[in-house]
């Protein structure tokens, strides 16, 4: 089993259940659901985008771990 498959299974297990869902929802609220105003400095925008990427990667790992390594990739964007 590839290391990435193992990490995906571990992520799915860590975020299973109500507690995991609550933590993931909190992370989404802090990052994906947050909008900065037009006066936001460039460094702040870059920092938030890095946080968003990390949360999106975590969501991808969780989905991959739940679906299994041989499952087709989940649809993204408007296809979801």
Residue pairs with C-beta under 8 A, 6 or more apart in sequence:
1 69
2 69
5 64
5 69
7 61
7 65
8 61
8 62
8 64
8 65
8 69
9 65
10 65
11 58
11 61
11 62
11 65
12 61
12 62
12 63
12 64
12 65
12 66
13 65
14 20
15 21
15 23
15 24
15 58
15 62
24 58
24 59
24 62
27 55
27 58
28 55
30 51
31 48
31 51
31 52
31 54
31 55
32 52
32 55
32 56
34 48
36 44
36 45
36 48
63 74
64 71
67 74
74 80
